[in-house]
Amino acid sequence: MTFIRSAILDELVDRWLSKVAALVALYVTFRGHNAPGGGFAGGLVLGGVFVLQFLTGREPHLRHRPIRRPTMLLGAGLLMALGTTAVPLFVDAAPLESHIWKPDIPVIGEVKVVSSMFFDLGVFMVVVAVVLMMLLSLGARGSSLVGDDGGEVS
């Protein structure tokens, strides 16, 4: 696949759009356990950033480092979501039952931490990893993309 590089779009996406969209994705993800949104919506927003990077002719990257192993992110997200589902079973509670902690952090004050936040983070990682895996499979360009086994993606 051949891309026509656009200096304006490339600069726009790299300079500020990626950063703003990543912050919005994190906001939507962390707000999700109390309001609409969550890991799926936040993951799609961040996935959209990677799609924009791909459409500008670049590899999906974070902080100028290409993302080479989305399967590791997928596995970590699945483990986090599964762990959040299963842990309540060990304390005689229902699966996915939420618990709220309110630790007092010296400089910040009281912070509300909900166990469903960890499930949302797991879903966020899974969605981002799936988008990255699709982009890697659609846009494999020779030796620029490396698979998990160290070999080239075909």
Contacts in CASP RR format, 6 or more apart in sequence:
PFRMAT RR
TARGET T0000
AUTHOR 0000-0000-0000
METHOD contacts of the structure
MODEL  1
MTFIRSAILDELVDRWLSKVAALVALYVTFRGHNAPGGGFAGGLVLGGVF
VLQFLTGREPHLRHRPIRRPTMLLGAGLLMALGTTAVPLFVDAAPLESHI
WKPDIPVIGEVKVVSSMFFDLGVFMVVVAVVLMMLLSLGARGSSLVGDDG
GEVS
1 138 0 8 1.000
1 139 0 8 1.000
1 141 0 8 1.000
3 55 0 8 1.000
3 56 0 8 1.000
3 57 0 8 1.000
5 56 0 8 1.000
5 57 0 8 1.000
6 56 0 8 1.000
9 55 0 8 1.000
9 56 0 8 1.000
10 56 0 8 1.000
10 57 0 8 1.000
10 58 0 8 1.000
13 49 0 8 1.000
13 52 0 8 1.000
13 53 0 8 1.000
13 56 0 8 1.000
14 53 0 8 1.000
14 56 0 8 1.000
14 58 0 8 1.000
17 49 0 8 1.000
17 52 0 8 1.000
18 49 0 8 1.000
18 52 0 8 1.000
18 53 0 8 1.000
21 45 0 8 1.000
21 46 0 8 1.000
21 48 0 8 1.000
21 49 0 8 1.000
22 46 0 8 1.000
22 49 0 8 1.000
24 42 0 8 1.000
24 45 0 8 1.000
25 42 0 8 1.000
25 43 0 8 1.000
25 45 0 8 1.000
25 46 0 8 1.000
25 47 0 8 1.000
25 49 0 8 1.000
25 124 0 8 1.000
26 42 0 8 1.000
28 37 0 8 1.000
28 38 0 8 1.000
28 39 0 8 1.000
28 41 0 8 1.000
28 42 0 8 1.000
28 45 0 8 1.000
29 37 0 8 1.000
29 38 0 8 1.000
29 39 0 8 1.000
29 41 0 8 1.000
29 42 0 8 1.000
29 43 0 8 1.000
29 120 0 8 1.000
29 121 0 8 1.000
29 124 0 8 1.000
30 38 0 8 1.000
30 117 0 8 1.000
30 120 0 8 1.000
31 37 0 8 1.000
31 38 0 8 1.000
32 38 0 8 1.000
32 39 0 8 1.000
32 41 0 8 1.000
32 120 0 8 1.000
33 98 0 8 1.000
33 114 0 8 1.000
33 116 0 8 1.000
33 117 0 8 1.000
33 120 0 8 1.000
34 114 0 8 1.000
38 120 0 8 1.000
38 123 0 8 1.000
38 124 0 8 1.000
39 120 0 8 1.000
39 121 0 8 1.000
39 122 0 8 1.000
39 123 0 8 1.000
39 124 0 8 1.000
39 127 0 8 1.000
40 123 0 8 1.000
40 124 0 8 1.000
40 127 0 8 1.000
42 124 0 8 1.000
42 127 0 8 1.000
43 123 0 8 1.000
43 124 0 8 1.000
43 127 0 8 1.000
43 128 0 8 1.000
43 131 0 8 1.000
44 127 0 8 1.000
44 131 0 8 1.000
46 124 0 8 1.000
46 128 0 8 1.000
46 131 0 8 1.000
47 127 0 8 1.000
47 128 0 8 1.000
47 131 0 8 1.000
47 132 0 8 1.000
48 131 0 8 1.000
50 60 0 8 1.000
50 67 0 8 1.000
50 128 0 8 1.000
50 131 0 8 1.000
50 132 0 8 1.000
50 135 0 8 1.000
51 131 0 8 1.000
51 135 0 8 1.000
53 59 0 8 1.000
53 60 0 8 1.000
53 61 0 8 1.000
54 60 0 8 1.000
54 135 0 8 1.000
54 138 0 8 1.000
54 139 0 8 1.000
59 66 0 8 1.000
59 67 0 8 1.000
59 144 0 8 1.000
59 145 0 8 1.000
60 66 0 8 1.000
60 67 0 8 1.000
60 132 0 8 1.000
60 135 0 8 1.000
60 136 0 8 1.000
61 67 0 8 1.000
67 132 0 8 1.000
68 145 0 8 1.000
68 146 0 8 1.000
68 147 0 8 1.000
69 147 0 8 1.000
69 148 0 8 1.000
70 128 0 8 1.000
70 129 0 8 1.000
70 130 0 8 1.000
70 132 0 8 1.000
70 133 0 8 1.000
70 136 0 8 1.000
71 129 0 8 1.000
71 133 0 8 1.000
71 148 0 8 1.000
72 148 0 8 1.000
73 125 0 8 1.000
73 128 0 8 1.000
73 129 0 8 1.000
73 132 0 8 1.000
74 125 0 8 1.000
74 126 0 8 1.000
74 129 0 8 1.000
74 130 0 8 1.000
74 133 0 8 1.000
75 125 0 8 1.000
75 126 0 8 1.000
75 129 0 8 1.000
76 122 0 8 1.000
76 125 0 8 1.000
77 121 0 8 1.000
77 122 0 8 1.000
77 123 0 8 1.000
77 124 0 8 1.000
77 125 0 8 1.000
77 126 0 8 1.000
77 129 0 8 1.000
78 122 0 8 1.000
78 126 0 8 1.000
80 118 0 8 1.000
80 119 0 8 1.000
80 121 0 8 1.000
80 122 0 8 1.000
80 125 0 8 1.000
81 119 0 8 1.000
81 122 0 8 1.000
81 123 0 8 1.000
81 126 0 8 1.000
83 118 0 8 1.000
84 96 0 8 1.000
84 115 0 8 1.000
84 116 0 8 1.000
84 118 0 8 1.000
84 119 0 8 1.000
84 122 0 8 1.000
85 95 0 8 1.000
85 96 0 8 1.000
85 119 0 8 1.000
86 95 0 8 1.000
87 115 0 8 1.000
88 94 0 8 1.000
88 95 0 8 1.000
88 96 0 8 1.000
88 97 0 8 1.000
88 99 0 8 1.000
88 115 0 8 1.000
89 95 0 8 1.000
96 116 0 8 1.000
96 119 0 8 1.000
98 114 0 8 1.000
98 115 0 8 1.000
98 116 0 8 1.000
99 114 0 8 1.000
99 115 0 8 1.000
100 112 0 8 1.000
100 113 0 8 1.000
100 114 0 8 1.000
100 115 0 8 1.000
101 112 0 8 1.000
101 113 0 8 1.000
101 114 0 8 1.000
102 110 0 8 1.000
102 111 0 8 1.000
102 112 0 8 1.000
102 113 0 8 1.000
103 110 0 8 1.000
103 111 0 8 1.000
103 113 0 8 1.000
104 110 0 8 1.000
104 111 0 8 1.000
105 111 0 8 1.000
136 145 0 8 1.000
136 147 0 8 1.000
136 153 0 8 1.000
137 153 0 8 1.000
139 145 0 8 1.000
140 152 0 8 1.000
140 153 0 8 1.000
140 154 0 8 1.000
142 152 0 8 1.000
142 153 0 8 1.000
143 152 0 8 1.000
145 152 0 8 1.000
145 153 0 8 1.000
146 152 0 8 1.000
146 153 0 8 1.000
147 153 0 8 1.000
END
